[in-house]
Amino acid sequence: MRDNAITNKERLQHILEAISKINGFIYGQSKESFLNSDIIQNATLFQFAII
């Protein structure tokens, strides 16, 4: 194992943080407002990439 390798616990924490961020981005957004916002879409997709 490399010295800078991420642990399973750290990886799970990153996933939980990404889920929380996604929730924050889309909370209160209608489908239409989400689809009309490139910023919210891109931020959400980036967090899915982390997951």
mmCIF entry with sequence, helices, sheets and N, C-alpha, C, O atoms, coordinates in Angstrom:
data_MODEL
# 
_entry.id   MODEL 
# 
_entity.id                         1 
_entity.type                       polymer 
_entity.pdbx_number_of_molecules   1 
# 
_entity_poly.entity_id                      1 
_entity_poly.type                           'polypeptide(L)' 
_entity_poly.nstd_linkage                   no 
_entity_poly.nstd_monomer                   no 
_entity_poly.pdbx_seq_one_letter_code       MRDNAITNKERLQHILEAISKINGFIYGQSKESFLNSDIIQNATLFQFAII 
_entity_poly.pdbx_seq_one_letter_code_can   MRDNAITNKERLQHILEAISKINGFIYGQSKESFLNSDIIQNATLFQFAII 
_entity_poly.pdbx_strand_id                 A 
# 
loop_
_entity_poly_seq.entity_id 
_entity_poly_seq.num 
_entity_poly_seq.mon_id 
_entity_poly_seq.hetero 
1 1  MET n 
1 2  ARG n 
1 3  ASP n 
1 4  ASN n 
1 5  ALA n 
1 6  ILE n 
1 7  THR n 
1 8  ASN n 
1 9  LYS n 
1 10 GLU n 
1 11 ARG n 
1 12 LEU n 
1 13 GLN n 
1 14 HIS n 
1 15 ILE n 
1 16 LEU n 
1 17 GLU n 
1 18 ALA n 
1 19 ILE n 
1 20 SER n 
1 21 LYS n 
1 22 ILE n 
1 23 ASN n 
1 24 GLY n 
1 25 PHE n 
1 26 ILE n 
1 27 TYR n 
1 28 GLY n 
1 29 GLN n 
1 30 SER n 
1 31 LYS n 
1 32 GLU n 
1 33 SER n 
1 34 PHE n 
1 35 LEU n 
1 36 ASN n 
1 37 SER n 
1 38 ASP n 
1 39 ILE n 
1 40 ILE n 
1 41 GLN n 
1 42 ASN n 
1 43 ALA n 
1 44 THR n 
1 45 LEU n 
1 46 PHE n 
1 47 GLN n 
1 48 PHE n 
1 49 ALA n 
1 50 ILE n 
1 51 ILE n 
# 
_struct_asym.id          A 
_struct_asym.entity_id   1 
# 
loop_
_struct_conf.conf_type_id 
_struct_conf.id 
_struct_conf.pdbx_PDB_helix_id 
_struct_conf.beg_label_comp_id 
_struct_conf.beg_label_asym_id 
_struct_conf.beg_label_seq_id 
_struct_conf.pdbx_beg_PDB_ins_code 
_struct_conf.end_label_comp_id 
_struct_conf.end_label_asym_id 
_struct_conf.end_label_seq_id 
_struct_conf.pdbx_end_PDB_ins_code 
_struct_conf.beg_auth_comp_id 
_struct_conf.beg_auth_asym_id 
_struct_conf.beg_auth_seq_id 
_struct_conf.end_auth_comp_id 
_struct_conf.end_auth_asym_id 
_struct_conf.end_auth_seq_id 
_struct_conf.pdbx_PDB_helix_class 
_struct_conf.details 
_struct_conf.pdbx_PDB_helix_length 
HELX_P HELX_P1 AA1 ASN A 8  ? ILE A 26 ? ASN A 8  ILE A 26 1 ? 19 
HELX_P HELX_P2 AA2 LYS A 31 ? LEU A 35 ? LYS A 31 LEU A 35 1 ? 5  
HELX_P HELX_P3 AA3 ASP A 38 ? ILE A 50 ? ASP A 38 ILE A 50 1 ? 13 
# 
_struct_conf_type.id          HELX_P 
_struct_conf_type.criteria    ? 
_struct_conf_type.reference   ? 
# 
loop_
_atom_site.group_PDB 
_atom_site.id 
_atom_site.type_symbol 
_atom_site.label_atom_id 
_atom_site.label_alt_id 
_atom_site.label_comp_id 
_atom_site.label_asym_id 
_atom_site.label_entity_id 
_atom_site.label_seq_id 
_atom_site.pdbx_PDB_ins_code 
_atom_site.Cartn_x 
_atom_site.Cartn_y 
_atom_site.Cartn_z 
_atom_site.occupancy 
_atom_site.B_iso_or_equiv 
_atom_site.pdbx_formal_charge 
_atom_site.auth_seq_id 
_atom_site.auth_comp_id 
_atom_site.auth_asym_id 
_atom_site.auth_atom_id 
_atom_site.pdbx_PDB_model_num 
ATOM 1   N N  . MET A 1 1  ? 0.839   -1.175 0.000   1.00 0.00 ? 1  MET A N  1 
ATOM 2   C CA . MET A 1 1  ? 0.000   0.000  0.000   1.00 0.00 ? 1  MET A CA 1 
ATOM 3   C C  . MET A 1 1  ? 0.889   1.245  0.000   1.00 0.00 ? 1  MET A C  1 
ATOM 4   O O  . MET A 1 1  ? 1.865   1.320  0.747   1.00 0.00 ? 1  MET A O  1 
ATOM 5   N N  . ARG A 1 2  ? 0.549   2.204  -0.829  1.00 0.00 ? 2  ARG A N  1 
ATOM 6   C CA . ARG A 1 2  ? 1.318   3.436  -0.888  1.00 0.00 ? 2  ARG A CA 1 
ATOM 7   C C  . ARG A 1 2  ? 1.065   4.294  0.348   1.00 0.00 ? 2  ARG A C  1 
ATOM 8   O O  . ARG A 1 2  ? -0.006  4.214  0.950   1.00 0.00 ? 2  ARG A O  1 
ATOM 9   N N  . ASP A 1 3  ? 2.020   5.094  0.719   1.00 0.00 ? 3  ASP A N  1 
ATOM 10  C CA . ASP A 1 3  ? 1.879   5.951  1.897   1.00 0.00 ? 3  ASP A CA 1 
ATOM 11  C C  . ASP A 1 3  ? 0.756   6.968  1.745   1.00 0.00 ? 3  ASP A C  1 
ATOM 12  O O  . ASP A 1 3  ? 0.122   7.338  2.733   1.00 0.00 ? 3  ASP A O  1 
ATOM 13  N N  . ASN A 1 4  ? 0.500   7.427  0.519   1.00 0.00 ? 4  ASN A N  1 
ATOM 14  C CA . ASN A 1 4  ? -0.517  8.452  0.315   1.00 0.00 ? 4  ASN A CA 1 
ATOM 15  C C  . ASN A 1 4  ? -1.849  7.868  -0.153  1.00 0.00 ? 4  ASN A C  1 
ATOM 16  O O  . ASN A 1 4  ? -2.721  8.608  -0.610  1.00 0.00 ? 4  ASN A O  1 
ATOM 17  N N  . ALA A 1 5  ? -2.013  6.570  -0.046  1.00 0.00 ? 5  ALA A N  1 
ATOM 18  C CA . ALA A 1 5  ? -3.252  5.927  -0.466  1.00 0.00 ? 5  ALA A CA 1 
ATOM 19  C C  . ALA A 1 5  ? -4.379  6.311  0.496   1.00 0.00 ? 5  ALA A C  1 
ATOM 20  O O  . ALA A 1 5  ? -4.176  6.420  1.705   1.00 0.00 ? 5  ALA A O  1 
ATOM 21  N N  . ILE A 1 6  ? -5.548  6.508  -0.064  1.00 0.00 ? 6  ILE A N  1 
ATOM 22  C CA . ILE A 1 6  ? -6.711  6.881  0.728   1.00 0.00 ? 6  ILE A CA 1 
ATOM 23  C C  . ILE A 1 6  ? -7.278  5.639  1.418   1.00 0.00 ? 6  ILE A C  1 
ATOM 24  O O  . ILE A 1 6  ? -7.324  4.560  0.828   1.00 0.00 ? 6  ILE A O  1 
ATOM 25  N N  . THR A 1 7  ? -7.702  5.797  2.647   1.00 0.00 ? 7  THR A N  1 
ATOM 26  C CA . THR A 1 7  ? -8.263  4.662  3.375   1.00 0.00 ? 7  THR A CA 1 
ATOM 27  C C  . THR A 1 7  ? -9.745  4.504  3.025   1.00 0.00 ? 7  THR A C  1 
ATOM 28  O O  . THR A 1 7  ? -10.373 5.421  2.496   1.00 0.00 ? 7  THR A O  1 
ATOM 29  N N  . ASN A 1 8  ? -10.282 3.336  3.329   1.00 0.00 ? 8  ASN A N  1 
ATOM 30  C CA . ASN A 1 8  ? -11.706 3.106  3.081   1.00 0.00 ? 8  ASN A CA 1 
ATOM 31  C C  . ASN A 1 8  ? -12.563 4.089  3.860   1.00 0.00 ? 8  ASN A C  1 
ATOM 32  O O  . ASN A 1 8  ? -13.574 4.579  3.356   1.00 0.00 ? 8  ASN A O  1 
ATOM 33  N N  . LYS A 1 9  ? -12.160 4.374  5.083   1.00 0.00 ? 9  LYS A N  1 
ATOM 34  C CA . LYS A 1 9  ? -12.912 5.322  5.911   1.00 0.00 ? 9  LYS A CA 1 
ATOM 35  C C  . LYS A 1 9  ? -12.908 6.715  5.276   1.00 0.00 ? 9  LYS A C  1 
ATOM 36  O O  . LYS A 1 9  ? -13.939 7.386  5.245   1.00 0.00 ? 9  LYS A O  1 
ATOM 37  N N  . GLU A 1 10 ? -11.768 7.142  4.779   1.00 0.00 ? 10 GLU A N  1 
ATOM 38  C CA . GLU A 1 10 ? -11.678 8.451  4.121   1.00 0.00 ? 10 GLU A CA 1 
ATOM 39  C C  . GLU A 1 10 ? -12.529 8.479  2.853   1.00 0.00 ? 10 GLU A C  1 
ATOM 40  O O  . GLU A 1 10 ? -13.201 9.471  2.569   1.00 0.00 ? 10 GLU A O  1 
ATOM 41  N N  . ARG A 1 11 ? -12.494 7.399  2.106   1.00 0.00 ? 11 ARG A N  1 
ATOM 42  C CA . ARG A 1 11 ? -13.288 7.317  0.874   1.00 0.00 ? 11 ARG A CA 1 
ATOM 43  C C  . ARG A 1 11 ? -14.774 7.408  1.181   1.00 0.00 ? 11 ARG A C  1 
ATOM 44  O O  . ARG A 1 11 ? -15.510 8.115  0.492   1.00 0.00 ? 11 ARG A O  1 
ATOM 45  N N  . LEU A 1 12 ? -15.217 6.699  2.206   1.00 0.00 ? 12 LEU A N  1 
ATOM 46  C CA . LEU A 1 12 ? -16.624 6.776  2.605   1.00 0.00 ? 12 LEU A CA 1 
ATOM 47  C C  . LEU A 1 12 ? -16.994 8.182  3.061   1.00 0.00 ? 12 LEU A C  1 
ATOM 48  O O  . LEU A 1 12 ? -18.099 8.656  2.796   1.00 0.00 ? 12 LEU A O  1 
ATOM 49  N N  . GLN A 1 13 ? -16.075 8.842  3.741   1.00 0.00 ? 13 GLN A N  1 
ATOM 50  C CA . GLN A 1 13 ? -16.334 10.223 4.170   1.00 0.00 ? 13 GLN A CA 1 
ATOM 51  C C  . GLN A 1 13 ? -16.485 11.138 2.957   1.00 0.00 ? 13 GLN A C  1 
ATOM 52  O O  . GLN A 1 13 ? -17.352 12.012 2.950   1.00 0.00 ? 13 GLN A O  1 
ATOM 53  N N  . HIS A 1 14 ? -15.666 10.952 1.946   1.00 0.00 ? 14 HIS A N  1 
ATOM 54  C CA . HIS A 1 14 ? -15.789 11.745 0.716   1.00 0.00 ? 14 HIS A CA 1 
ATOM 55  C C  . HIS A 1 14 ? -17.145 11.513 0.058   1.00 0.00 ? 14 HIS A C  1 
ATOM 56  O O  . HIS A 1 14 ? -17.772 12.455 -0.426  1.00 0.00 ? 14 HIS A O  1 
ATOM 57  N N  . ILE A 1 15 ? -17.592 10.277 0.040   1.00 0.00 ? 15 ILE A N  1 
ATOM 58  C CA . ILE A 1 15 ? -18.897 9.949  -0.554  1.00 0.00 ? 15 ILE A CA 1 
ATOM 59  C C  . ILE A 1 15 ? -20.011 10.638 0.220   1.00 0.00 ? 15 ILE A C  1 
ATOM 60  O O  . ILE A 1 15 ? -20.905 11.236 -0.379  1.00 0.00 ? 15 ILE A O  1 
ATOM 61  N N  . LEU A 1 16 ? -19.963 10.558 1.550   1.00 0.00 ? 16 LEU A N  1 
ATOM 62  C CA . LEU A 1 16 ? -20.988 11.202 2.362   1.00 0.00 ? 16 LEU A CA 1 
ATOM 63  C C  . LEU A 1 16 ? -20.989 12.716 2.176   1.00 0.00 ? 16 LEU A C  1 
ATOM 64  O O  . LEU A 1 16 ? -22.052 13.336 2.137   1.00 0.00 ? 16 LEU A O  1 
ATOM 65  N N  . GLU A 1 17 ? -19.817 13.307 2.062   1.00 0.00 ? 17 GLU A N  1 
ATOM 66  C CA . GLU A 1 17 ? -19.722 14.749 1.823   1.00 0.00 ? 17 GLU A CA 1 
ATOM 67  C C  . GLU A 1 17 ? -20.292 15.109 0.454   1.00 0.00 ? 17 GLU A C  1 
ATOM 68  O O  . GLU A 1 17 ? -20.967 16.129 0.317   1.00 0.00 ? 17 GLU A O  1 
ATOM 69  N N  . ALA A 1 18 ? -20.033 14.293 -0.548  1.00 0.00 ? 18 ALA A N  1 
ATOM 70  C CA . ALA A 1 18 ? -20.556 14.548 -1.886  1.00 0.00 ? 18 ALA A CA 1 
ATOM 71  C C  . ALA A 1 18 ? -22.083 14.467 -1.893  1.00 0.00 ? 18 ALA A C  1 
ATOM 72  O O  . ALA A 1 18 ? -22.749 15.288 -2.523  1.00 0.00 ? 18 ALA A O  1 
ATOM 73  N N  . ILE A 1 19 ? -22.630 13.482 -1.196  1.00 0.00 ? 19 ILE A N  1 
ATOM 74  C CA . ILE A 1 19 ? -24.089 13.356 -1.105  1.00 0.00 ? 19 ILE A CA 1 
ATOM 75  C C  . ILE A 1 19 ? -24.680 14.586 -0.427  1.00 0.00 ? 19 ILE A C  1 
ATOM 76  O O  . ILE A 1 19 ? -25.696 15.119 -0.874  1.00 0.00 ? 19 ILE A O  1 
ATOM 77  N N  . SER A 1 20 ? -24.050 15.032 0.639   1.00 0.00 ? 20 SER A N  1 
ATOM 78  C CA . SER A 1 20 ? -24.527 16.214 1.351   1.00 0.00 ? 20 SER A CA 1 
ATOM 79  C C  . SER A 1 20 ? -24.494 17.455 0.457   1.00 0.00 ? 20 SER A C  1 
ATOM 80  O O  . SER A 1 20 ? -25.420 18.265 0.477   1.00 0.00 ? 20 SER A O  1 
ATOM 81  N N  . LYS A 1 21 ? -23.430 17.597 -0.320  1.00 0.00 ? 21 LYS A N  1 
ATOM 82  C CA . LYS A 1 21 ? -23.324 18.740 -1.232  1.00 0.00 ? 21 LYS A CA 1 
ATOM 83  C C  . LYS A 1 21 ? -24.399 18.682 -2.305  1.00 0.00 ? 21 LYS A C  1 
ATOM 84  O O  . LYS A 1 21 ? -25.016 19.698 -2.624  1.00 0.00 ? 21 LYS A O  1 
ATOM 85  N N  . ILE A 1 22 ? -24.627 17.496 -2.864  1.00 0.00 ? 22 ILE A N  1 
ATOM 86  C CA . ILE A 1 22 ? -25.679 17.348 -3.874  1.00 0.00 ? 22 ILE A CA 1 
ATOM 87  C C  . ILE A 1 22 ? -27.023 17.766 -3.287  1.00 0.00 ? 22 ILE A C  1 
ATOM 88  O O  . ILE A 1 22 ? -27.786 18.502 -3.912  1.00 0.00 ? 22 ILE A O  1 
ATOM 89  N N  . ASN A 1 23 ? -27.297 17.291 -2.088  1.00 0.00 ? 23 ASN A N  1 
ATOM 90  C CA . ASN A 1 23 ? -28.550 17.650 -1.429  1.00 0.00 ? 23 ASN A CA 1 
ATOM 91  C C  . ASN A 1 23 ? -28.668 19.167 -1.280  1.00 0.00 ? 23 ASN A C  1 
ATOM 92  O O  . ASN A 1 23 ? -29.730 19.739 -1.521  1.00 0.00 ? 23 ASN A O  1 
ATOM 93  N N  . GLY A 1 24 ? -27.581 19.806 -0.885  1.00 0.00 ? 24 GLY A N  1 
ATOM 94  C CA . GLY A 1 24 ? -27.588 21.265 -0.748  1.00 0.00 ? 24 GLY A CA 1 
ATOM 95  C C  . GLY A 1 24 ? -27.809 21.984 -2.060  1.00 0.00 ? 24 GLY A C  1 
ATOM 96  O O  . GLY A 1 24 ? -28.494 23.006 -2.107  1.00 0.00 ? 24 GLY A O  1 
ATOM 97  N N  . PHE A 1 25 ? -27.232 21.453 -3.131  1.00 0.00 ? 25 PHE A N  1 
ATOM 98  C CA . PHE A 1 25 ? -27.388 22.098 -4.442  1.00 0.00 ? 25 PHE A CA 1 
ATOM 99  C C  . PHE A 1 25 ? -28.819 22.018 -4.941  1.00 0.00 ? 25 PHE A C  1 
ATOM 100 O O  . PHE A 1 25 ? -29.328 22.976 -5.523  1.00 0.00 ? 25 PHE A O  1 
ATOM 101 N N  . ILE A 1 26 ? -29.471 20.886 -4.720  1.00 0.00 ? 26 ILE A N  1 
ATOM 102 C CA . ILE A 1 26 ? -30.783 20.675 -5.337  1.00 0.00 ? 26 ILE A CA 1 
ATOM 103 C C  . ILE A 1 26 ? -31.959 20.930 -4.404  1.00 0.00 ? 26 ILE A C  1 
ATOM 104 O O  . ILE A 1 26 ? -33.105 20.973 -4.851  1.00 0.00 ? 26 ILE A O  1 
ATOM 105 N N  . TYR A 1 27 ? -31.687 21.101 -3.102  1.00 0.00 ? 27 TYR A N  1 
ATOM 106 C CA . TYR A 1 27 ? -32.771 21.326 -2.156  1.00 0.00 ? 27 TYR A CA 1 
ATOM 107 C C  . TYR A 1 27 ? -33.557 22.585 -2.537  1.00 0.00 ? 27 TYR A C  1 
ATOM 108 O O  . TYR A 1 27 ? -32.985 23.661 -2.711  1.00 0.00 ? 27 TYR A O  1 
ATOM 109 N N  . GLY A 1 28 ? -34.848 22.433 -2.661  1.00 0.00 ? 28 GLY A N  1 
ATOM 110 C CA . GLY A 1 28 ? -35.722 23.559 -2.996  1.00 0.00 ? 28 GLY A CA 1 
ATOM 111 C C  . GLY A 1 28 ? -35.767 23.920 -4.467  1.00 0.00 ? 28 GLY A C  1 
ATOM 112 O O  . GLY A 1 28 ? -36.498 24.829 -4.858  1.00 0.00 ? 28 GLY A O  1 
ATOM 113 N N  . GLN A 1 29 ? -34.997 23.225 -5.286  1.00 0.00 ? 29 GLN A N  1 
ATOM 114 C CA . GLN A 1 29 ? -34.982 23.487 -6.719  1.00 0.00 ? 29 GLN A CA 1 
ATOM 115 C C  . GLN A 1 29 ? -36.094 22.690 -7.407  1.00 0.00 ? 29 GLN A C  1 
ATOM 116 O O  . GLN A 1 29 ? -36.302 21.514 -7.110  1.00 0.00 ? 29 GLN A O  1 
ATOM 117 N N  . SER A 1 30 ? -36.783 23.329 -8.306  1.00 0.00 ? 30 SER A N  1 
ATOM 118 C CA . SER A 1 30 ? -37.723 22.582 -9.137  1.00 0.00 ? 30 SER A CA 1 
ATOM 119 C C  . SER A 1 30 ? -36.921 21.913 -10.250 1.00 0.00 ? 30 SER A C  1 
ATOM 120 O O  . SER A 1 30 ? -35.771 22.265 -10.511 1.00 0.00 ? 30 SER A O  1 
ATOM 121 N N  . LYS A 1 31 ? -37.552 20.954 -10.889 1.00 0.00 ? 31 LYS A N  1 
ATOM 122 C CA . LYS A 1 31 ? -36.892 20.290 -12.020 1.00 0.00 ? 31 LYS A CA 1 
ATOM 123 C C  . LYS A 1 31 ? -36.526 21.324 -13.079 1.00 0.00 ? 31 LYS A C  1 
ATOM 124 O O  . LYS A 1 31 ? -35.442 21.277 -13.660 1.00 0.00 ? 31 LYS A O  1 
ATOM 125 N N  . GLU A 1 32 ? -37.435 22.249 -13.320 1.00 0.00 ? 32 GLU A N  1 
ATOM 126 C CA . GLU A 1 32 ? -37.200 23.276 -14.346 1.00 0.00 ? 32 GLU A CA 1 
ATOM 127 C C  . GLU A 1 32 ? -36.020 24.178 -13.978 1.00 0.00 ? 32 GLU A C  1 
ATOM 128 O O  . GLU A 1 32 ? -35.178 24.474 -14.825 1.00 0.00 ? 32 GLU A O  1 
ATOM 129 N N  . SER A 1 33 ? -35.957 24.614 -12.722 1.00 0.00 ? 33 SER A N  1 
ATOM 130 C CA . SER A 1 33 ? -34.848 25.498 -12.328 1.00 0.00 ? 33 SER A CA 1 
ATOM 131 C C  . SER A 1 33 ? -33.516 24.747 -12.364 1.00 0.00 ? 33 SER A C  1 
ATOM 132 O O  . SER A 1 33 ? -32.488 25.324 -12.717 1.00 0.00 ? 33 SER A O  1 
ATOM 133 N N  . PHE A 1 34 ? -33.533 23.473 -12.005 1.00 0.00 ? 34 PHE A N  1 
ATOM 134 C CA . PHE A 1 34 ? -32.318 22.659 -12.100 1.00 0.00 ? 34 PHE A CA 1 
ATOM 135 C C  . PHE A 1 34 ? -31.857 22.558 -13.548 1.00 0.00 ? 34 PHE A C  1 
ATOM 136 O O  . PHE A 1 34 ? -30.679 22.745 -13.849 1.00 0.00 ? 34 PHE A O  1 
ATOM 137 N N  . LEU A 1 35 ? -32.795 22.260 -14.438 1.00 0.00 ? 35 LEU A N  1 
ATOM 138 C CA . LEU A 1 35 ? -32.444 22.096 -15.851 1.00 0.00 ? 35 LEU A CA 1 
ATOM 139 C C  . LEU A 1 35 ? -32.025 23.404 -16.518 1.00 0.00 ? 35 LEU A C  1 
ATOM 140 O O  . LEU A 1 35 ? -31.353 23.389 -17.549 1.00 0.00 ? 35 LEU A O  1 
ATOM 141 N N  . ASN A 1 36 ? -32.418 24.526 -15.936 1.00 0.00 ? 36 ASN A N  1 
ATOM 142 C CA . ASN A 1 36 ? -32.051 25.826 -16.498 1.00 0.00 ? 36 ASN A CA 1 
ATOM 143 C C  . ASN A 1 36 ? -30.770 26.391 -15.903 1.00 0.00 ? 36 ASN A C  1 
ATOM 144 O O  . ASN A 1 36 ? -30.335 27.473 -16.298 1.00 0.00 ? 36 ASN A O  1 
ATOM 145 N N  . SER A 1 37 ? -30.156 25.681 -14.961 1.00 0.00 ? 37 SER A N  1 
ATOM 146 C CA . SER A 1 37 ? -28.950 26.181 -14.316 1.00 0.00 ? 37 SER A CA 1 
ATOM 147 C C  . SER A 1 37 ? -27.751 25.293 -14.635 1.00 0.00 ? 37 SER A C  1 
ATOM 148 O O  . SER A 1 37 ? -27.603 24.201 -14.085 1.00 0.00 ? 37 SER A O  1 
ATOM 149 N N  . ASP A 1 38 ? -26.912 25.776 -15.520 1.00 0.00 ? 38 ASP A N  1 
ATOM 150 C CA . ASP A 1 38 ? -25.681 25.033 -15.845 1.00 0.00 ? 38 ASP A CA 1 
ATOM 151 C C  . ASP A 1 38 ? -24.782 24.891 -14.626 1.00 0.00 ? 38 ASP A C  1 
ATOM 152 O O  . ASP A 1 38 ? -24.123 23.865 -14.456 1.00 0.00 ? 38 ASP A O  1 
ATOM 153 N N  . ILE A 1 39 ? -24.751 25.904 -13.783 1.00 0.00 ? 39 ILE A N  1 
ATOM 154 C CA . ILE A 1 39 ? -23.884 25.862 -12.598 1.00 0.00 ? 39 ILE A CA 1 
ATOM 155 C C  . ILE A 1 39 ? -24.320 24.754 -11.648 1.00 0.00 ? 39 ILE A C  1 
ATOM 156 O O  . ILE A 1 39 ? -23.492 23.965 -11.193 1.00 0.00 ? 39 ILE A O  1 
ATOM 157 N N  . ILE A 1 40 ? -25.617 24.689 -11.347 1.00 0.00 ? 40 ILE A N  1 
ATOM 158 C CA . ILE A 1 40 ? -26.108 23.659 -10.434 1.00 0.00 ? 40 ILE A CA 1 
ATOM 159 C C  . ILE A 1 40 ? -25.932 22.273 -11.052 1.00 0.00 ? 40 ILE A C  1 
ATOM 160 O O  . ILE A 1 40 ? -25.555 21.331 -10.355 1.00 0.00 ? 40 ILE A O  1 
ATOM 161 N N  . GLN A 1 41 ? -26.197 22.139 -12.334 1.00 0.00 ? 41 GLN A N  1 
ATOM 162 C CA . GLN A 1 41 ? -26.018 20.842 -13.001 1.00 0.00 ? 41 GLN A CA 1 
ATOM 163 C C  . GLN A 1 41 ? -24.563 20.397 -12.933 1.00 0.00 ? 41 GLN A C  1 
ATOM 164 O O  . GLN A 1 41 ? -24.274 19.252 -12.588 1.00 0.00 ? 41 GLN A O  1 
ATOM 165 N N  . ASN A 1 42 ? -23.655 21.298 -13.260 1.00 0.00 ? 42 ASN A N  1 
ATOM 166 C CA . ASN A 1 42 ? -22.232 20.940 -13.265 1.00 0.00 ? 42 ASN A CA 1 
ATOM 167 C C  . ASN A 1 42 ? -21.717 20.626 -11.865 1.00 0.00 ? 42 ASN A C  1 
ATOM 168 O O  . ASN A 1 42 ? -20.938 19.691 -11.684 1.00 0.00 ? 42 ASN A O  1 
ATOM 169 N N  . ALA A 1 43 ? -22.144 21.397 -10.887 1.00 0.00 ? 43 ALA A N  1 
ATOM 170 C CA . ALA A 1 43 ? -21.722 21.132 -9.507  1.00 0.00 ? 43 ALA A CA 1 
ATOM 171 C C  . ALA A 1 43 ? -22.231 19.766 -9.056  1.00 0.00 ? 43 ALA A C  1 
ATOM 172 O O  . ALA A 1 43 ? -21.507 19.005 -8.414  1.00 0.00 ? 43 ALA A O  1 
ATOM 173 N N  . THR A 1 44 ? -23.478 19.463 -9.396  1.00 0.00 ? 44 THR A N  1 
ATOM 174 C CA . THR A 1 44 ? -24.066 18.180 -9.024  1.00 0.00 ? 44 THR A CA 1 
ATOM 175 C C  . THR A 1 44 ? -23.344 17.028 -9.723  1.00 0.00 ? 44 THR A C  1 
ATOM 176 O O  . THR A 1 44 ? -23.015 16.025 -9.089  1.00 0.00 ? 44 THR A O  1 
ATOM 177 N N  . LEU A 1 45 ? -23.103 17.165 -10.997 1.00 0.00 ? 45 LEU A N  1 
ATOM 178 C CA . LEU A 1 45 ? -22.418 16.110 -11.753 1.00 0.00 ? 45 LEU A CA 1 
ATOM 179 C C  . LEU A 1 45 ? -20.999 15.877 -11.232 1.00 0.00 ? 45 LEU A C  1 
ATOM 180 O O  . LEU A 1 45 ? -20.528 14.740 -11.200 1.00 0.00 ? 45 LEU A O  1 
ATOM 181 N N  . PHE A 1 46 ? -20.324 16.945 -10.827 1.00 0.00 ? 46 PHE A N  1 
ATOM 182 C CA . PHE A 1 46 ? -18.978 16.795 -10.277 1.00 0.00 ? 46 PHE A CA 1 
ATOM 183 C C  . PHE A 1 46 ? -19.016 15.950 -9.009  1.00 0.00 ? 46 PHE A C  1 
ATOM 184 O O  . PHE A 1 46 ? -18.152 15.097 -8.803  1.00 0.00 ? 46 PHE A O  1 
ATOM 185 N N  . GLN A 1 47 ? -20.009 16.182 -8.166  1.00 0.00 ? 47 GLN A N  1 
ATOM 186 C CA . GLN A 1 47 ? -20.122 15.404 -6.932  1.00 0.00 ? 47 GLN A CA 1 
ATOM 187 C C  . GLN A 1 47 ? -20.449 13.935 -7.247  1.00 0.00 ? 47 GLN A C  1 
ATOM 188 O O  . GLN A 1 47 ? -19.970 13.034 -6.559  1.00 0.00 ? 47 GLN A O  1 
ATOM 189 N N  . PHE A 1 48 ? -21.255 13.697 -8.272  1.00 0.00 ? 48 PHE A N  1 
ATOM 190 C CA . PHE A 1 48 ? -21.504 12.304 -8.672  1.00 0.00 ? 48 PHE A CA 1 
ATOM 191 C C  . PHE A 1 48 ? -20.214 11.649 -9.160  1.00 0.00 ? 48 PHE A C  1 
ATOM 192 O O  . PHE A 1 48 ? -20.013 10.454 -8.948  1.00 0.00 ? 48 PHE A O  1 
ATOM 193 N N  . ALA A 1 49 ? -19.345 12.410 -9.807  1.00 0.00 ? 49 ALA A N  1 
ATOM 194 C CA . ALA A 1 49 ? -18.066 11.859 -10.237 1.00 0.00 ? 49 ALA A CA 1 
ATOM 195 C C  . ALA A 1 49 ? -17.220 11.452 -9.028  1.00 0.00 ? 49 ALA A C  1 
ATOM 196 O O  . ALA A 1 49 ? -16.502 10.454 -9.078  1.00 0.00 ? 49 ALA A O  1 
ATOM 197 N N  . ILE A 1 50 ? -17.305 12.222 -7.951  1.00 0.00 ? 50 ILE A N  1 
ATOM 198 C CA . ILE A 1 50 ? -16.576 11.877 -6.726  1.00 0.00 ? 50 ILE A CA 1 
ATOM 199 C C  . ILE A 1 50 ? -17.101 10.566 -6.163  1.00 0.00 ? 50 ILE A C  1 
ATOM 200 O O  . ILE A 1 50 ? -16.336 9.707  -5.726  1.00 0.00 ? 50 ILE A O  1 
ATOM 201 N N  . ILE A 1 51 ? -18.418 10.432 -6.181  1.00 0.00 ? 51 ILE A N  1 
ATOM 202 C CA . ILE A 1 51 ? -19.024 9.195  -5.672  1.00 0.00 ? 51 ILE A CA 1 
ATOM 203 C C  . ILE A 1 51 ? -18.577 8.020  -6.517  1.00 0.00 ? 51 ILE A C  1 
ATOM 204 O O  . ILE A 1 51 ? -18.975 6.885  -6.256  1.00 0.00 ? 51 ILE A O  1 
# 
